[in-house]
Amino acid sequence: MVLVLQASQPNFKLIKRYYPWYYHRFDKRGNVCVYYKLGLLRLPRLKELGIDSDEIFRHNMFYQEYL
């Protein structure tokens, strides 16, 4: 997974803008607690910008490894 952190993230800001989710903190057992704001997800806009589900998946993996 170290390679995930080293991989290029050319659309990082766009994905963060149109696929909002936020880190809250860690729970009592040490698990990452995040909130996905799915009501604000703008998947059609991401597709218009040429961002596919694989890139969104890699974006999520990057964040999970970073935290």
Sequence and secondary structure as in RCSB ss.txt:
>XXXX:A:sequence
MVLVLQASQPNFKLIKRYYPWYYHRFDKRGNVCVYYKLGLLRLPRLKELGIDSDEIFRHNMFYQEYL
>XXXX:A:secstr
 HHHHHS  TTHHHHHHHS EEEEEE TTS EEEEE GGG  HHHHHHTT  HHHHHHHHHHHHHH 
